[in-house]
Amino acid sequence: MTKVVNYISEAFEELKSNVTWPEWAEVQKLTIIVALFSILFALATWGVDSTFAKALGFFFNWLKA
């Protein structure tokens, strides 16, 4: 158990002393960019899925006829 506590303590010390954290304005800007790209990617995936679903629906309806 001592090793686990020591590991966690050293990890927190590493985060406090050796990690260069970005400025708050940069964090906000990058968060907005990630959110926008996530929304765009979701819309693109939805569009491709809808297109393939309609194409397959037309294809199977054509096979029934």
N, C-alpha and C positions, 0 to 999 in steps of 0.2 A: 504494500500500500504506500510505503514511503516513496518508492520510485515513481508512482503515478502522481503523487502530490508534487514531487520535485520536478517532474516533466511539465506539469501544468504551470507551476511557478516560473520555470525557465521560459516557457512559451510566452507567458504574459510579459515577462521582462524583455524578451526579444521584440515583442510588438511595441512596447513603450519606447525602447531605446534605439532600435536599429531599423525600424520601418519608416519610410518617408510617406506620410499620408498626404493626399491631395487637398487642395484648398476647397472650402465649402462651395464656392461658385463653380469650380470645375466639376465637383460631384453632381451638382444640380444640372449642369449643362449635359454631362454624359448620361445622366439618368433619363433626361428628356429624349436624347438621341436614341437610347436603347428602347425606350417605350414606343417611340415612333416607328422604329424598324420592326419591333415586335408586332405592332398593329398592322403595318404594311405586309409583313410576312404572313400573318394570320389571314388577311384579306386575300392575298395571292393564293394561299392554300385553299381557302374556301371557294375562290373562283375556279381553280383547276378542278376541285372535287365536284362542284356543281356542273361544270362542263362535261366531265367524264360521266357523271350520273345521267345527264340528259342524253348524251350520245349512246350510252348503253341501253337506256330506255327506248330510244328510237330504234336501235338495232334489234332488240328483242321483240318489239312490236312489229317490225318488218318481217322477222322470222315467223311470227304467228300467222301473218296474213297469207 
